[in-house]
């Protein structure tokens, strides 16, 4: 009897069972990791709550997590157009951050592609960009308020400056790092420069570009808030200043929590878009050891 014919169905069945089990194990490990992180965070909040209660720390110095939660609930429970409501401030900061993110990212990608396609632009423009990036943006914020006013324009310009440089550098690095063999193959096929850029250079640079977009997601929120600190009429930065002036530290920390969630949410949207578009590229969230285990 040919035992290979007998054992072949069993091996196929075991492989199918393994393929069904491995995704479930991966999902369970990710879920357990997230639950562990959440439990650790909640435990830290509980320790802070107990510490501030035991030592009777004044709320105007270090509020309890429960007081911050109460401030969050009060701000979202208030009417939409009330002065104590968060909604108008969130809408203002979110609009400024999104405008800075899209404009700065678009300009950064375009300039990064141009300085690689035309080396003379890199020689003449890159030193100016590096010098501008070296200037503290807090020092430029008052000038932008004078030039563009107290409205959204000054905050958007500041956010554009913060998001522009990471995208320019990452785009240039991605386009410059294309394998020479792939470029020589396109040249042997007499492909036009535009077709070479579209079929080889841009796809190879996309992982770098999305890495820059993740940084730009945080920088856009930072630029909006810094601009509101210097001069503004609404926004979470203005709200933080007002709460600090009133010694409402719990309310100020609540606004900081909203800012953190806003930045995390924008970054996660970029990651979701990256995973959807770059399904062929290795995910930066997967460590080499995990990739080896998945194989």
N, C-alpha and C positions, 0 to 999 in steps of 0.2 A: 504494500500500500504506500502511495506517495503521501508522506506526512506533511509536505509543504502545502498540498491542496487542502488538507484538513485544517492546518493551523492558519492559513491565509485569512479566512473570514474572521477568526478570533483576533488576529492582529489588526485587521481593519476596524473591527468593533472597538478594540481597545484604543486605537488612535482617535476614533470619533468621540469616545467617552472622554479622552484626555482633552480634546479640543473644546468640549462642552464644559469641562470642569475648570480649565485654566482661566477663562474670562470671569467665571463666578468667583474664583479665588482672588483674582486681581481686583474685582469690585469690592469684595469683602475686606481686603487689605486696605484699599483706599478709604472705604467707609470707616473702618476702625481707626485709621490714622486721623481722619477728620474729627471723629468723636473724641479721640484722645486729646487732640488740640483744643476742642471746645471745652472738655472737662478741665483741662489745665487752666484755660482762661477764666472759667467760672470759679475755679478754686482760688486763683489769684485775686479776683474781685472780692471773694468772701474773706480772704485774709486782710485785704485793705479795709474792708468794712469793719471787721473786728478790731483791727489796729486803731483806726480813727475813733471808734466808739470807746475802746478801752482807755486810750490816752486823752480822750476828750479834745481832739484837735478841732479848732474852730473851722467852720465851713468857709470862712473868707480866706483861710490859709490853704487848707486841703480838704475839699468836700468829700463826703462819703459817696461811694458808687450809687447808693440808693437815692441820694440827693440829685446826682447827675441824671439818673433815670427819671426822677420826678420832673426835672427841668425839661427833659426831652418830651415827656408826655404832655406837659403844660404847653410847650411851644407848638406841638402838632395838634393839640386839642383846641387851641385858640382859633377864632375865626380867621379866614384866609387873609383878609386885609387889615387885621389888627396889628398894632405896633409890636406886640409880643409874639406874633406868629412867625414861624420859620419859613413859610411858603414863599413869600416874596423874596426873602434873602437867598433861599436856595435857588429860586428861578434865576435871579440876577447872576449869582456866581456860576451856576451851571451854564448859562448862556455865554458868559465871558470865557469860561474854560473851553467849551466846545468850539467856539469861534477861533480861539487861539490855537487849539489842537489841530483843527482842519487847515487853517491858513498856514501856520508854522510848519506843519508836516508837509503840506503840498509844496511850499517854497523850498524846504530842506531837501526833499526828494528831487525836485527839478534842478536846484543848484548843484547837488551832489552828482547828478547825471551829467550836467554840463561840464563840470570841471574834470571829469574823467574822459568825456568825449573830446574835449578841447583842452589840451594840456596848458596852453598859454593862459587860459582863464585861471587855472590852478596856480600858476606862478604869480599872477598879478592880484588875484582876489583873495586867495586863502590867507595871506598874512593879515589882511584887514578883518576877515571873519574871526581869526584867532584872537586878534587884539580886542575886538568887540566882545568876544566871549569872556575875555579875561577881566573885563570891567564888571564890578559888582552891580547886579541888577537893582539892588536897593538904592544905589547911588543914582541910577537913571530914572527911577520911578518919579521923583519930584519933577524932573524935567518933562517927563511925559504928561504929567498932570497939567503943567503950565502950557505945553504945546497942544494937547488934545482935550483938555478940560476934565471935569469931574465925572463925566459919563463913562460909558463902557469902552470908548475908544482907547483911552490910556491904559486900561487893564488888558485889553486885547493885544495891544502893541507889546506890552511887557511880556505877556504870555507867549506871543509869537517869537520873541527873541529867545526865550527859554527853550522852546520846542524846536526851533530851527536848527540849532547846531548839532544835537544828537542825530537828527535825521540826515543832515548833510554828510556828516562823518560816516555814519553807518552805510548810507547809500553808496558813497564813494568807495568805502572798503569792500562792499559786496560786489560792485561792478569791477573793481580792480583785481579781485581774487578769483575771477573765472579761470578754469583750467585752460592752459594754452592749447591742449590737444583739441578741445571742443572748438576753439576759435579757428584753429588751422583746418579743421574739418569743414567748417562753414566757408572758409576762404577757398578751399579746394572745390567746393560746390558753386563758387562764384556768387555767394549770397550778398545782397546789398547791405550796407551798414545798418539800415533800419531793421532789416530782417534779422541780422545778427544780434542786434540789441533786443529785439522783441522775442526771439526764440531761445537765446542762450544767456545773454548778459542779465536781462531783467529777472528771469526765473531764478538764476543763481544768486541774485542779490536780494530776493524777497525775504529769506530768513533774517538777513541783516536789517532790512527795512522794518520788519515787524518787531525786532528787538529794540530798534530805535523808537517805534511807536509806543511800546510799553513804557519806556522812559518818558516819552512826551506826554503820556496820559497823566502822569504825576506832576510833571513840570507845568502843564497847562493850568491845573488847579492851583499850584503854588504861585504862578504869575498873577492869576486873578486875585488871590487873597492878598498878596503883597501890594498890588495896586490899590486895593480897597483900604489897606492900612494907611497908605500915604494920603489918599484923598478919595472919598466916595460918599454917596448918599444912601446906598443900600448894598446888601451883600453880606455874606457870612463874616467877612473881615470886619466890616463896619459893626456888625452885631457883636463880635468878640470885643472890639474896643469899647463899645457901650456897656457891655456886661462887666468888663474889667473896671471901668470908671465907677460903676455902681457897686463894686465889690461883690458882684454876683458871680463868683468863681465857678459855681456849679453850672450856671448858664453858659459861661465861656467854654468850659470843658465840653458841654453838650454840643456846642457849635463845632468844636474841634472834632468830636466824634462824627458829626455829619460830614465834615470835610474829608476825614479819613475814609468813610464809607463811599463818598463820591469818587475819590481817587481810585479806591479798590474796584468799584463798579466799572469805571471807565477802562481800567487795565484789564479786567476780566473780559470785557466785551472785545478788546483787541485780541486777547488770547483765544476766545471762541472763534473770532473771524480767522485768525491764523490757522487754527486746527481745521477749519472748514476748507480754507483755500490751499493750505500747504499740507495736505494729508500725506503727501509723498515724502515730506522732510521729517527727520527725527525730531521729536518734541523735546524742548529744553527741560521739560518737567520730568523726563525719564532719565534716570542716572544710568551710567554704563552698566553697573551691576544688575539693574533691573532689566535692561535690554537683553543682557546675557541670560537672565532667568527666563525671559519670555521666549527666547529662541529654544 
